[in-house]
Amino acid sequence: MAEVDEFLKNRDDLIRVCPKCGSITLKQTPKPWEQKPGEAVRTECMLCSYKGVDFPVIKKTTVQLFRQKLKKK
């Protein structure tokens, strides 16, 4: 996941979204300075409180389409 985060830093057109509600308001825990060796970085949605390690990365221009598809499910 660290490789994905490093990749995202260099890409302004991509964003990580919540797979449950489609929100882009996310926080990662633990903070890099709190992380233990080998510990996975977990992401939490600030809107619906969904927690996990695999949040999809999509183009910023497709966020609305992603949210519409979530509502259809």
Buried (B, 14 or more C-beta within 10 A) or exposed (E): EEEBEEEEEEEEEEBBBBBBBBBBEBEBEEEEEEBEEEEEBBBBBEBEEBEEEEBEBBEEEEBEEBBEEBEEE
